[in-house]
Amino acid sequence: MKNDGKFLEQTLLLIQDTFKNSSSTKIFKNYRLENTSQNKREIDVLIVCKVNNFDIKIAIECKDYKNKVKAEQIESFHSKCLRIPSINKKVFVSRKGYQKDAIESAKDFGIELLTADIVSKETILGWLPIKQLRLQLLPEIPEVILTINELKEKIEKTTSTFDGYIYVYKDITPLNIKEFIFNSALDNKKIFHNLAIIEWLRLDENQRLNNFIVPFELKFKNYYIKNDIGEKIRLLKVKSGIMVKFVEREANIIEGRNILGQNNKEIAKSIKVEYEGNSTTDIILDKNQKAYFYITNSQGESVRLKKLFSYDPKSDKFS
């Protein structure tokens, strides 16, 4: 019995110093490469990275057999890779380990053997205490500042009598401005989440689980408001904000693995955590407890997350 598909999805990929620090590393799952007969053969995991401007391709075979891997499986993987000249390195990953003859075969063929043992959630939390923050948007709009296309005198008169409704040209249905702002934030939650993170970083640590305001600006093209005599006044933009809150919760850990090399020494620890419904985040801890984060993109590729900026609370500056 085997469950290679699940094992492949749950085994983290970047586990060796030779390619884990490369910014140009790309990881592909179930990737098909042409062999010497121009037939495409599937590689469970293909890692492509640049070393001195040369592309290095690392093929990884993941097997979740009930028993230890036999020599035949090693030989089959070697045979497949032998006919794909672009492959530079071969790695075999098993959950149950390897028979003696399989280990000897791997040595002869230059295949690195790894074992990925499943561990308990309690063990994982001992590796790295993980908390997740979930953003809640609260239907509280503290202030709305309008920018309209009129002379100063008319602006003052119009805004002082503004009844809270906006309109779209060619549509007479009134829209409540605060509901519109809130729904706009919901429709663009990923962007709004990033804005909230920036404001959250500015808060004192003891205030970070309290409600706070995220300011933002909306620009308009085909919207207008009405003044007290029913004239249409073109609306250019709105400055406002929404009350939000980050809720701390225990991480939903799907699985953790302890990855061992041929000498049975630990190479890395891997953790898979649920992220926003159907998405997952993969975390790799190297032997120095340094963490690396990955997500799977829409093409099924595992992509390493990079630091976009850092924040200095003393100067209130981002870099």
Backbone bond lengths (Angstrom), bond angles and torsions (degrees), N, CA, C in turn:
res aa  C-N    CA-C-N  psi(-1)  N-CA   C-N-CA  omega(-1)  CA-C   N-CA-C  phi
1 M - - - 1.469 - - 1.540 109.55 -
2 K 1.339 114.96 141.68 1.451 118.32 176.56 1.524 109.41 -149.73
3 N 1.319 115.79 160.58 1.459 121.99 -179.59 1.521 107.21 -139.35
4 D 1.365 115.12 63.15 1.453 120.44 -172.13 1.523 112.56 -62.15
5 G 1.361 117.15 -37.60 1.460 119.89 -178.38 1.503 111.79 -60.76
6 K 1.326 116.98 -49.69 1.464 121.00 179.76 1.519 110.70 -65.10
7 F 1.330 115.94 -41.52 1.457 120.23 -179.56 1.529 110.49 -62.39
8 L 1.338 115.76 -40.53 1.457 120.37 179.18 1.523 110.56 -62.08
9 E 1.338 116.71 -44.77 1.463 120.74 -179.10 1.521 111.74 -66.83
10 Q 1.335 117.43 -28.67 1.457 120.75 -172.63 1.533 113.22 -100.91
11 T 1.317 117.34 2.71 1.460 120.38 178.43 1.509 109.48 -103.51
12 L 1.292 117.99 119.50 1.456 120.85 -178.93 1.518 110.02 -73.32
13 L 1.335 113.62 158.95 1.453 118.67 -162.43 1.534 114.96 -106.04
14 L 1.285 116.04 -43.69 1.465 117.51 -170.81 1.511 110.11 -90.47
15 I 1.339 118.29 101.54 1.447 120.05 -168.63 1.525 113.54 -132.20
16 Q 1.304 118.67 8.76 1.454 118.63 -177.63 1.515 111.18 -131.14
17 D 1.319 116.29 146.26 1.458 121.60 -177.01 1.525 112.22 -60.37
18 T 1.323 118.55 -26.83 1.456 121.35 -174.99 1.510 113.16 -64.28
19 F 1.348 117.73 -24.31 1.455 118.09 -179.15 1.519 114.28 -136.38
20 K 1.331 119.31 -4.09 1.458 119.61 -174.21 1.533 113.08 -71.09
21 N 1.334 118.25 -24.38 1.457 120.53 -177.71 1.526 113.58 -97.33
22 S 1.313 117.64 4.89 1.458 120.60 -177.31 1.519 110.73 -81.42
23 S 1.343 116.78 125.18 1.471 120.45 179.70 1.522 111.41 -71.71
24 S 1.346 117.16 -17.32 1.460 120.34 -177.33 1.529 112.55 -96.59
25 T 1.315 117.06 8.55 1.465 120.40 -178.16 1.523 111.37 -68.90
26 K 1.338 116.03 134.90 1.464 122.14 174.27 1.528 108.09 -126.85
27 I 1.327 115.30 142.33 1.455 120.54 -176.46 1.521 109.28 -125.17
28 F 1.325 117.10 131.12 1.460 122.39 -177.93 1.523 109.59 -125.56
29 K 1.314 115.97 139.55 1.464 121.34 176.41 1.523 109.73 -105.34
30 N 1.336 115.59 142.65 1.468 121.69 178.18 1.529 110.94 50.85
31 Y 1.318 115.42 48.80 1.470 121.42 -175.31 1.528 110.10 -90.86
32 R 1.342 116.14 140.04 1.467 121.35 -177.41 1.522 109.70 -105.98
33 L 1.346 115.22 124.66 1.462 122.43 178.95 1.529 110.23 -118.32
34 E 1.330 115.84 145.69 1.468 119.83 178.52 1.522 110.72 -75.84
35 N 1.334 115.83 136.99 1.470 119.92 174.10 1.525 109.23 -96.57
36 T 1.326 116.89 -171.01 1.465 121.01 -175.62 1.525 113.19 -67.24
37 S 1.339 117.85 -14.03 1.469 121.71 176.81 1.521 112.03 -98.56
38 Q 1.355 116.96 11.29 1.461 123.65 -177.15 1.537 112.89 63.62
39 N 1.320 115.89 17.59 1.459 120.22 172.66 1.530 108.19 -92.52
40 K 1.337 115.89 143.94 1.460 119.29 -178.98 1.519 110.19 -91.31
41 R 1.344 115.71 126.53 1.457 122.08 177.97 1.531 108.65 -112.41
42 E 1.325 114.74 140.66 1.458 119.44 -176.10 1.526 111.70 -85.93
43 I 1.337 114.24 132.82 1.466 122.20 174.68 1.534 107.24 -108.19
44 D 1.318 117.10 128.71 1.467 120.02 -178.61 1.521 111.29 -54.36
45 V 1.319 115.60 -52.46 1.461 121.48 177.69 1.517 108.55 -137.20
46 L 1.326 115.64 129.26 1.458 120.80 176.14 1.515 108.35 -119.23
47 I 1.332 115.95 124.80 1.460 121.77 176.68 1.523 107.93 -109.62
48 V 1.322 116.13 125.91 1.459 121.37 178.76 1.525 107.91 -118.52
49 C 1.324 116.38 124.49 1.460 119.48 177.23 1.517 109.13 -141.29
50 K 1.318 116.00 161.05 1.461 121.22 -179.68 1.522 110.29 -103.13
51 V 1.311 115.28 131.10 1.468 122.09 174.29 1.516 106.85 -129.47
52 N 1.353 116.26 115.37 1.466 121.20 -176.90 1.528 111.92 53.07
53 N 1.354 114.95 43.48 1.469 123.41 177.80 1.530 114.36 68.94
54 F 1.332 117.51 11.14 1.456 120.55 175.17 1.524 109.22 -107.12
55 D 1.332 116.33 138.37 1.459 120.50 175.40 1.526 109.94 -76.29
56 I 1.325 115.64 125.98 1.458 122.34 175.90 1.518 107.92 -109.39
57 K 1.328 116.61 125.13 1.466 121.13 -179.58 1.527 109.66 -110.94
58 I 1.321 115.20 125.63 1.464 122.30 -178.75 1.523 108.12 -116.61
59 A 1.312 116.19 119.65 1.465 121.66 179.89 1.518 109.49 -97.39
60 I 1.342 115.99 131.02 1.467 120.98 179.68 1.521 109.25 -122.29
61 E 1.315 115.80 128.99 1.464 122.96 175.88 1.527 107.77 -105.71
62 C 1.331 117.40 127.00 1.462 122.10 -179.10 1.522 109.55 -114.10
63 K 1.328 117.58 122.34 1.465 121.29 179.98 1.527 110.01 -130.01
64 D 1.316 114.50 136.81 1.462 120.82 -179.81 1.528 109.34 -119.25
65 Y 1.320 116.43 57.22 1.458 121.16 179.91 1.531 110.55 -72.32
66 K 1.316 114.62 154.55 1.456 120.42 179.00 1.526 110.72 -67.38
67 N 1.334 115.86 -33.15 1.462 121.73 -179.86 1.529 110.47 -113.28
68 K 1.307 116.14 175.83 1.457 120.78 178.50 1.530 110.74 -62.34
69 V 1.325 115.19 146.69 1.466 120.72 -179.05 1.525 110.09 -65.48
70 K 1.344 115.33 136.88 1.469 121.41 179.39 1.525 110.61 -92.13
71 A 1.331 114.47 167.81 1.466 120.57 179.88 1.525 111.50 -61.43
72 E 1.359 116.80 -32.66 1.464 119.39 -178.29 1.524 112.05 -61.22
73 Q 1.334 116.75 -37.83 1.468 119.43 179.50 1.540 111.31 -67.82
74 I 1.322 115.27 -37.22 1.466 119.34 176.84 1.525 109.94 -65.60
75 E 1.322 116.13 -44.21 1.469 120.68 -179.27 1.526 111.44 -64.27
76 S 1.337 117.27 -37.82 1.462 121.19 178.93 1.528 110.90 -64.83
77 F 1.331 116.68 -43.65 1.460 120.85 178.00 1.525 110.59 -62.98
78 H 1.325 116.35 -42.84 1.468 120.96 179.02 1.527 110.55 -61.93
79 S 1.321 116.50 -42.89 1.462 120.87 -179.51 1.521 111.21 -62.50
80 K 1.331 116.34 -41.61 1.470 120.11 178.75 1.529 110.88 -63.35
81 C 1.329 116.27 -45.28 1.466 120.42 -177.73 1.525 112.06 -69.94
82 L 1.345 116.24 -31.35 1.463 121.28 -177.61 1.523 110.91 -60.34
83 R 1.323 116.51 -30.11 1.459 121.17 -177.17 1.527 112.49 -95.49
84 I 1.341 115.45 9.86 1.469 120.44 173.78 1.525 106.81 -121.01
85 P 1.341 117.62 88.19 1.470 121.44 -171.53 1.522 114.84 -58.71
86 S 1.331 118.22 -22.87 1.466 119.79 -176.11 1.518 113.28 -74.74
87 I 1.343 118.06 -10.99 1.462 121.02 -179.88 1.532 109.63 -77.82
88 N 1.339 115.71 127.36 1.458 121.33 -177.56 1.525 113.54 -101.72
89 K 1.322 116.87 -24.31 1.464 119.65 -176.37 1.523 108.46 -146.87
90 K 1.339 115.52 145.62 1.470 121.17 -178.17 1.524 109.71 -124.64
91 V 1.337 115.02 132.70 1.462 121.45 -179.68 1.526 108.10 -132.54
92 F 1.317 116.10 135.51 1.467 121.76 177.81 1.528 107.66 -117.37
93 V 1.359 116.90 129.93 1.460 121.56 -179.15 1.523 108.99 -118.12
94 S 1.324 115.82 127.95 1.466 121.29 179.51 1.521 109.08 -132.73
95 R 1.324 116.20 150.24 1.464 119.48 177.46 1.519 111.32 -87.61
96 K 1.346 117.58 -30.51 1.461 121.44 -174.97 1.523 114.18 -98.50
97 G 1.321 117.90 -4.74 1.457 119.30 -179.04 1.520 112.35 93.85
98 Y 1.343 116.71 -161.74 1.459 121.20 -169.19 1.532 110.86 -139.19
99 Q 1.350 115.41 145.62 1.454 120.33 172.73 1.528 108.78 -71.78
100 K 1.322 115.47 160.62 1.464 120.72 -175.97 1.519 111.89 -57.73
101 D 1.346 117.10 -44.48 1.464 120.32 -178.11 1.531 110.93 -67.15
102 A 1.342 116.30 -31.54 1.463 119.66 177.08 1.528 110.43 -65.93
103 I 1.322 116.61 -38.75 1.468 121.23 178.65 1.521 110.35 -64.19
104 E 1.339 115.90 -43.09 1.469 120.04 178.53 1.524 110.92 -64.88
105 S 1.332 116.92 -41.16 1.473 120.71 179.07 1.523 110.57 -62.25
106 A 1.334 116.30 -41.75 1.462 120.38 -179.93 1.524 111.04 -62.10
107 K 1.323 116.82 -38.55 1.467 120.16 177.47 1.517 110.74 -62.26
108 D 1.338 116.27 -43.85 1.466 120.74 -179.06 1.525 111.60 -64.11
109 F 1.331 116.94 -35.52 1.459 121.25 -174.99 1.534 113.31 -95.06
110 G 1.328 117.18 0.05 1.462 120.11 179.81 1.518 113.29 68.89
111 I 1.320 116.25 34.36 1.461 121.72 179.03 1.520 109.17 -100.51
112 E 1.311 116.51 127.74 1.461 120.40 177.39 1.522 109.38 -83.29
113 L 1.320 116.35 131.86 1.459 121.36 -179.36 1.520 110.42 -104.42
114 L 1.338 115.68 132.61 1.447 121.85 177.55 1.521 109.39 -128.71
115 T 1.317 115.08 150.15 1.465 121.15 176.12 1.528 107.96 -121.62
116 A 1.326 115.85 133.13 1.470 120.26 -178.77 1.518 108.85 -119.45
117 D 1.317 116.82 94.86 1.460 121.70 -177.92 1.528 111.17 -83.40
118 I 1.325 117.00 133.32 1.460 122.02 174.81 1.526 109.10 -72.80
119 V 1.329 115.98 137.72 1.467 120.38 179.73 1.531 109.34 -125.36
120 S 1.320 116.41 167.27 1.468 121.56 -175.87 1.529 110.70 -79.48
121 K 1.346 114.94 163.45 1.459 121.13 178.48 1.522 110.55 -63.28
122 E 1.325 116.86 -37.39 1.469 120.58 179.64 1.523 110.93 -61.92
123 T 1.333 115.22 -40.46 1.466 119.91 178.08 1.524 110.37 -64.12
124 I 1.332 115.86 -41.87 1.469 120.80 -179.07 1.525 110.69 -61.61
125 L 1.329 117.00 -44.21 1.460 120.41 -179.95 1.521 111.78 -64.27
126 G 1.338 116.23 -24.90 1.449 120.39 174.12 1.523 111.67 -72.87
127 W 1.334 116.38 -29.86 1.471 120.25 176.12 1.518 110.93 -68.06
128 L 1.329 115.07 -49.70 1.457 120.39 -171.34 1.528 109.01 -154.99
129 P 1.336 118.67 106.50 1.472 119.56 176.73 1.524 109.77 -60.88
130 I 1.315 116.93 122.09 1.466 120.83 -175.03 1.523 110.21 -117.63
131 K 1.308 115.84 128.21 1.455 122.28 172.08 1.528 107.94 -123.62
132 Q 1.318 116.03 147.55 1.452 120.48 175.96 1.525 109.85 -117.05
133 L 1.332 115.19 146.14 1.462 121.51 177.25 1.522 108.92 -110.19
134 R 1.313 115.65 129.78 1.457 120.81 177.68 1.520 108.84 -114.15
135 L 1.336 115.94 128.50 1.464 120.53 -177.43 1.524 110.61 -84.42
136 Q 1.321 115.56 130.20 1.460 121.73 173.64 1.526 108.92 -112.99
137 L 1.338 116.42 127.93 1.455 121.50 174.59 1.529 108.06 -93.50
138 L 1.308 116.53 124.33 1.464 121.54 -178.66 1.528 109.08 -101.24
139 P 1.328 118.63 134.35 1.481 121.32 -176.76 1.520 112.77 -72.85
140 E 1.324 115.61 55.06 1.460 121.70 179.54 1.521 108.78 -124.63
141 I 1.324 117.14 111.33 1.460 122.63 179.26 1.526 107.76 -107.14
142 P 1.326 118.71 104.97 1.467 120.44 -171.16 1.522 114.58 -70.09
143 E 1.341 118.77 -34.80 1.461 120.32 -174.71 1.524 109.08 -157.59
144 V 1.324 116.06 146.61 1.462 121.95 176.85 1.523 108.44 -129.91
145 I 1.335 117.03 122.14 1.463 122.57 177.94 1.526 107.80 -113.49
146 L 1.342 116.39 120.45 1.460 121.93 -176.62 1.519 111.46 -94.67
147 T 1.324 115.86 144.18 1.464 121.86 167.99 1.523 106.67 -118.43
148 I 1.347 116.43 119.65 1.455 120.44 -177.06 1.522 110.42 -123.98
149 N 1.315 115.82 162.81 1.459 121.64 -174.02 1.530 110.66 -96.17
150 E 1.343 115.83 76.24 1.461 120.31 -178.57 1.532 110.05 -150.18
151 L 1.338 115.92 170.64 1.458 121.14 174.05 1.528 110.00 -68.60
152 K 1.340 116.23 157.85 1.453 121.43 -174.35 1.532 112.68 -55.33
153 E 1.334 117.07 -44.51 1.460 119.67 -177.75 1.524 111.74 -61.97
154 K 1.327 114.62 -40.63 1.462 119.11 -178.09 1.525 110.89 -73.31
155 I 1.333 116.32 -32.43 1.466 120.44 177.68 1.529 109.78 -61.49
156 E 1.340 116.05 -47.45 1.460 120.20 -178.16 1.523 111.30 -61.58
157 K 1.322 116.33 -41.80 1.457 119.92 -179.33 1.532 111.17 -69.56
158 T 1.337 115.78 -40.70 1.470 120.34 -177.64 1.522 111.57 -67.40
159 T 1.325 116.44 -47.26 1.460 119.72 -176.90 1.525 111.89 -68.73
160 S 1.311 116.94 -29.19 1.466 118.99 179.80 1.526 111.81 -71.53
161 T 1.333 116.90 -22.63 1.471 120.39 179.43 1.528 112.22 -108.69
162 F 1.332 117.04 10.10 1.475 120.89 -178.30 1.529 110.16 -61.06
163 D 1.341 115.34 128.19 1.463 120.20 -174.46 1.531 114.13 -95.46
164 G 1.355 117.30 6.06 1.467 119.99 176.24 1.515 114.54 91.16
165 Y 1.349 117.72 7.62 1.461 120.15 -179.26 1.525 111.29 -119.41
166 I 1.335 115.22 142.58 1.462 121.68 174.67 1.525 108.22 -120.69
167 Y 1.346 114.97 164.00 1.461 120.54 -176.05 1.522 109.48 -136.48
168 V 1.324 114.94 155.42 1.458 121.59 173.85 1.519 107.20 -103.98
169 Y 1.341 116.99 134.89 1.459 119.55 177.31 1.523 110.16 -55.91
170 K 1.302 117.44 140.99 1.474 125.97 -177.35 1.525 112.06 72.78
171 D 1.327 116.68 12.68 1.467 120.49 176.39 1.535 107.45 -144.02
172 I 1.315 116.48 122.43 1.469 119.95 -175.52 1.524 112.67 -90.78
173 T 1.362 116.84 0.88 1.463 120.06 -178.38 1.531 110.30 -71.54
174 P 1.322 118.82 121.88 1.475 120.10 179.23 1.527 111.24 -74.62
175 L 1.324 115.11 144.49 1.465 121.47 178.19 1.520 108.75 -119.92
176 N 1.311 116.37 125.14 1.459 120.06 176.56 1.527 109.23 -66.24
177 I 1.317 117.43 122.94 1.459 121.73 -172.86 1.526 112.41 -61.39
178 K 1.334 118.18 -38.59 1.461 120.19 -178.57 1.525 110.82 -71.46
179 E 1.332 117.58 -37.42 1.465 120.36 175.20 1.523 110.19 -66.13
180 F 1.334 116.23 -39.40 1.461 121.16 178.76 1.527 110.80 -61.33
181 I 1.330 116.39 -44.45 1.470 121.30 179.65 1.528 110.58 -62.54
182 F 1.327 115.79 -46.22 1.462 120.13 -178.74 1.533 111.15 -63.44
183 N 1.330 117.41 -44.13 1.466 120.86 179.46 1.524 111.60 -66.61
184 S 1.334 116.96 -33.05 1.468 120.33 176.45 1.519 110.62 -64.03
185 A 1.325 116.09 -39.78 1.471 120.17 177.28 1.527 110.86 -65.23
186 L 1.335 116.94 -41.05 1.477 120.24 178.22 1.521 111.09 -63.72
187 D 1.341 116.93 -40.00 1.469 121.00 -178.65 1.523 112.14 -69.92
188 N 1.323 116.73 -20.99 1.477 121.14 -179.15 1.530 109.73 -123.41
189 K 1.330 115.11 47.89 1.465 119.43 -170.71 1.528 112.81 -64.26
190 K 1.328 117.61 -34.27 1.465 119.13 -179.67 1.525 111.06 -64.82
191 I 1.327 116.19 -43.35 1.465 120.03 177.75 1.528 109.65 -65.38
192 F 1.330 115.30 -43.96 1.456 120.07 -179.18 1.523 111.35 -64.48
193 H 1.328 116.80 -33.91 1.470 121.38 177.36 1.522 109.96 -59.89
194 N 1.336 117.30 -41.67 1.465 121.05 179.55 1.526 111.14 -65.39
195 L 1.341 116.87 -39.72 1.467 120.17 176.90 1.527 110.73 -63.48
196 A 1.335 115.09 -39.90 1.467 119.93 -179.64 1.523 111.29 -65.55
197 I 1.327 117.20 -38.42 1.475 121.16 178.81 1.527 110.26 -60.10
198 I 1.331 116.67 -42.90 1.472 120.55 -179.40 1.525 110.51 -62.10
199 E 1.344 116.71 -45.19 1.464 119.72 178.74 1.528 111.25 -67.13
200 W 1.325 115.85 -36.56 1.470 121.48 -180.00 1.530 110.72 -62.42
201 L 1.330 117.01 -38.65 1.465 120.94 179.13 1.524 111.48 -63.95
202 R 1.314 116.95 -28.18 1.464 120.72 -178.19 1.527 112.60 -77.30
203 L 1.323 116.40 -15.24 1.470 119.92 -177.57 1.529 111.40 -77.50
204 D 1.333 115.60 152.53 1.463 119.68 169.98 1.527 108.58 -63.59
205 E 1.320 116.93 147.42 1.463 120.61 -175.43 1.521 112.56 -56.93
206 N 1.316 117.96 -35.73 1.462 120.38 -178.08 1.534 112.71 -77.96
207 Q 1.347 116.84 -2.08 1.467 121.34 178.79 1.532 112.44 -109.77
208 R 1.317 117.12 -0.81 1.468 119.84 -169.22 1.523 115.12 -74.49
209 L 1.323 117.87 -11.19 1.458 119.70 175.94 1.530 111.18 -105.61
210 N 1.345 116.28 10.30 1.461 121.39 176.26 1.531 109.69 -94.34
211 N 1.332 115.53 167.96 1.464 120.21 174.57 1.525 109.49 -67.41
212 F 1.347 116.68 144.41 1.455 120.41 174.49 1.530 108.91 -150.76
213 I 1.324 116.07 163.21 1.462 121.88 -176.29 1.528 110.38 -96.86
214 V 1.322 116.05 136.11 1.458 121.82 173.01 1.530 107.74 -109.07
215 P 1.335 118.11 109.03 1.474 120.20 179.61 1.527 110.92 -77.48
216 F 1.316 116.03 148.73 1.461 120.32 175.78 1.515 109.39 -161.31
217 E 1.336 115.58 173.99 1.460 121.44 -176.33 1.520 109.76 -132.75
218 L 1.328 116.42 137.52 1.465 122.39 175.51 1.526 108.94 -114.79
219 K 1.336 116.87 133.65 1.461 121.39 175.72 1.523 109.37 -105.57
220 F 1.334 115.98 145.32 1.460 121.40 -175.01 1.530 110.71 -122.70
221 K 1.329 115.17 150.82 1.461 120.77 175.80 1.526 112.14 -114.63
222 N 1.294 117.73 -50.12 1.467 121.82 -172.45 1.528 112.71 -118.07
223 Y 1.318 115.96 37.81 1.456 119.97 -178.45 1.533 109.94 -118.06
224 Y 1.324 115.43 155.21 1.451 120.00 177.25 1.529 109.78 -148.75
225 I 1.341 114.64 165.63 1.457 121.06 172.09 1.522 107.28 -122.20
226 K 1.316 117.48 170.87 1.457 121.63 178.75 1.530 109.94 -114.96
227 N 1.328 115.35 143.10 1.463 118.20 174.33 1.521 109.74 -89.42
228 D 1.326 117.24 -171.45 1.465 120.45 -172.97 1.525 114.08 -70.70
229 I 1.339 117.11 -13.06 1.473 119.16 177.10 1.530 111.66 -110.04
230 G 1.340 116.44 13.67 1.456 120.87 173.61 1.511 115.94 86.60
231 E 1.339 118.74 6.89 1.469 120.47 178.08 1.529 110.66 -72.19
232 K 1.344 115.84 146.57 1.457 121.12 177.11 1.528 109.33 -84.74
233 I 1.326 115.87 124.57 1.465 122.13 179.19 1.527 107.96 -116.74
234 R 1.324 115.41 119.28 1.471 119.65 -176.26 1.526 110.87 -63.50
235 L 1.347 115.49 132.41 1.469 122.17 179.48 1.523 109.02 -97.98
236 L 1.327 116.67 124.23 1.467 121.35 -177.89 1.529 112.47 -94.82
237 K 1.328 116.33 -48.85 1.464 118.97 179.82 1.521 110.72 -159.58
238 V 1.308 114.60 165.33 1.462 122.24 179.25 1.515 108.76 -133.15
239 K 1.305 117.10 129.79 1.461 121.84 170.75 1.518 107.60 -102.92
240 S 1.316 115.60 130.28 1.454 118.68 -177.78 1.528 108.83 -156.97
241 G 1.303 116.00 -159.92 1.451 122.07 178.93 1.515 109.63 -166.89
242 I 1.302 116.04 162.60 1.464 121.43 178.70 1.522 108.84 -129.37
243 M 1.306 115.67 140.93 1.460 120.96 176.21 1.527 108.85 -78.07
244 V 1.324 116.29 131.16 1.463 120.77 -178.83 1.526 110.02 -134.36
245 K 1.327 114.46 172.19 1.457 120.57 176.64 1.510 108.74 -154.03
246 F 1.334 116.64 135.98 1.456 121.56 171.59 1.527 108.58 -95.29
247 V 1.322 115.23 125.82 1.459 121.40 179.98 1.522 108.59 -104.63
248 E 1.325 115.92 124.24 1.464 120.95 179.43 1.521 110.33 -83.78
249 R 1.309 117.03 135.82 1.463 120.87 179.58 1.520 109.47 -144.59
250 E 1.322 115.30 161.27 1.458 120.06 175.81 1.521 109.49 -66.80
251 A 1.303 116.64 140.03 1.462 120.71 179.05 1.524 110.26 -67.74
252 N 1.324 115.82 139.08 1.462 120.73 175.88 1.528 108.03 -86.40
253 I 1.320 115.45 90.28 1.465 120.90 -177.59 1.520 108.95 -79.54
254 I 1.323 116.43 120.72 1.461 121.48 -179.80 1.518 110.51 -82.01
255 E 1.324 115.75 -44.54 1.465 118.85 -179.02 1.521 110.32 -166.12
256 G 1.318 115.82 152.95 1.453 121.67 173.42 1.512 110.03 -133.38
257 R 1.321 116.15 147.64 1.474 120.91 -179.86 1.522 110.33 -135.62
258 N 1.304 114.81 145.42 1.455 121.99 173.83 1.524 106.44 -105.71
259 I 1.329 117.84 115.14 1.461 122.10 -173.43 1.519 109.72 -96.19
260 L 1.316 115.41 122.66 1.467 122.68 -177.94 1.518 110.37 -113.59
261 G 1.340 115.16 144.70 1.461 120.71 177.98 1.512 111.79 -90.15
262 Q 1.341 115.56 -171.46 1.465 121.03 -175.97 1.521 112.44 -62.01
263 N 1.320 116.81 -33.16 1.460 120.29 -179.66 1.530 112.20 -86.46
264 N 1.351 115.63 12.29 1.463 122.98 178.75 1.523 112.94 66.20
265 K 1.327 116.28 18.20 1.453 120.33 175.60 1.524 109.32 -95.02
266 E 1.323 114.73 146.85 1.461 119.22 -177.76 1.527 111.44 -67.51
267 I 1.337 115.71 129.54 1.463 122.11 176.09 1.527 110.40 -97.72
268 A 1.330 115.27 -43.28 1.463 119.67 -177.68 1.517 109.63 -163.72
269 K 1.336 114.34 164.79 1.462 121.82 171.35 1.522 106.57 -115.48
270 S 1.332 116.31 143.19 1.455 119.46 179.84 1.518 110.58 -127.56
271 I 1.336 115.36 141.45 1.463 121.95 -178.83 1.521 108.28 -133.78
272 K 1.322 117.27 133.52 1.457 122.03 174.52 1.528 107.87 -113.15
273 V 1.335 116.09 124.38 1.462 122.32 -175.69 1.524 109.05 -123.09
274 E 1.333 116.18 138.27 1.464 120.13 176.93 1.516 109.66 -66.99
275 Y 1.332 115.88 138.98 1.460 121.02 -179.93 1.522 108.90 -139.30
276 E 1.318 117.64 115.40 1.460 123.83 176.25 1.526 112.39 51.72
277 G 1.305 115.29 68.31 1.469 120.57 173.00 1.501 113.34 76.05
278 N 1.355 116.64 -108.47 1.460 120.74 -174.69 1.524 113.58 -85.40
279 S 1.321 118.00 -5.83 1.460 120.88 -178.45 1.528 110.40 -88.39
280 T 1.328 114.83 158.86 1.464 120.23 177.39 1.520 109.83 -135.08
281 T 1.305 114.46 154.41 1.461 122.02 172.86 1.525 107.82 -116.25
282 D 1.320 116.03 131.83 1.458 121.45 176.93 1.526 108.99 -102.80
283 I 1.304 116.26 131.87 1.468 121.73 179.20 1.517 108.62 -118.92
284 I 1.311 116.68 129.36 1.463 121.61 175.82 1.519 108.66 -113.93
285 L 1.316 116.17 128.58 1.459 122.19 173.68 1.515 108.23 -107.23
286 D 1.334 116.82 120.42 1.461 118.23 178.70 1.527 109.71 -80.89
287 K 1.317 116.19 -176.92 1.470 120.43 -174.75 1.525 112.21 -65.94
288 N 1.345 117.25 -15.16 1.464 121.43 177.07 1.522 112.16 -99.19
289 Q 1.354 116.28 12.05 1.463 123.50 179.33 1.526 112.65 66.17
290 K 1.326 117.70 20.79 1.457 121.06 173.97 1.520 108.40 -82.83
291 A 1.337 116.29 134.32 1.466 120.46 -173.71 1.526 111.26 -99.93
292 Y 1.340 115.23 141.41 1.459 123.64 174.47 1.526 107.57 -126.73
293 F 1.347 116.45 137.58 1.456 121.01 -173.74 1.524 110.50 -116.45
294 Y 1.347 115.69 141.72 1.462 122.08 -178.34 1.526 109.95 -137.63
295 I 1.328 115.24 149.71 1.459 120.84 168.80 1.525 107.53 -129.20
296 T 1.320 115.64 161.83 1.458 120.33 175.11 1.521 108.46 -100.84
297 N 1.353 116.81 123.42 1.462 119.71 -176.89 1.527 111.22 -83.84
298 S 1.335 116.33 -176.23 1.469 121.07 -175.07 1.520 112.87 -67.08
299 Q 1.341 118.12 -18.66 1.467 121.69 176.95 1.523 112.35 -89.57
300 G 1.327 117.12 4.18 1.449 120.27 -179.63 1.517 113.38 80.82
301 E 1.341 117.20 11.89 1.453 121.42 179.94 1.524 109.89 -91.58
302 S 1.320 115.84 141.05 1.460 120.26 176.59 1.525 108.23 -87.56
303 V 1.330 115.81 120.43 1.463 121.64 -173.12 1.519 109.80 -118.27
304 R 1.318 115.10 130.88 1.454 119.79 179.05 1.520 110.41 -76.08
305 L 1.333 116.87 133.06 1.455 121.93 177.56 1.530 109.26 -79.14
306 K 1.324 115.50 136.76 1.449 121.00 -179.02 1.532 110.49 -112.48
307 K 1.304 115.96 151.72 1.459 120.70 176.68 1.524 108.86 -71.90
308 L 1.327 117.15 122.85 1.452 121.60 -179.86 1.523 112.02 -87.32
309 F 1.315 117.07 -36.36 1.458 119.79 -178.39 1.522 109.14 -159.75
310 S 1.313 115.48 165.74 1.458 121.88 171.94 1.520 108.14 -127.19
311 Y 1.316 116.18 155.94 1.464 121.21 -175.60 1.515 110.44 -124.17
312 D 1.339 115.54 132.01 1.466 122.12 177.39 1.535 107.80 -106.80
313 P 1.343 117.94 106.35 1.476 119.65 -176.90 1.529 112.74 -64.83
314 K 1.316 118.46 -24.95 1.462 120.43 -178.28 1.530 110.83 -69.28
315 S 1.321 116.98 -40.58 1.476 120.67 -179.03 1.508 112.33 -100.23
316 D 1.357 116.99 -7.30 1.459 122.54 -175.86 1.542 110.22 54.32
317 K 1.322 114.64 45.13 1.466 119.84 179.70 1.519 110.73 -124.49
318 F 1.340 114.22 145.80 1.456 121.13 175.18 1.516 109.02 -105.98
319 S 1.317 115.84 143.52 1.460 119.02 178.95 1.524 110.08 -137.97
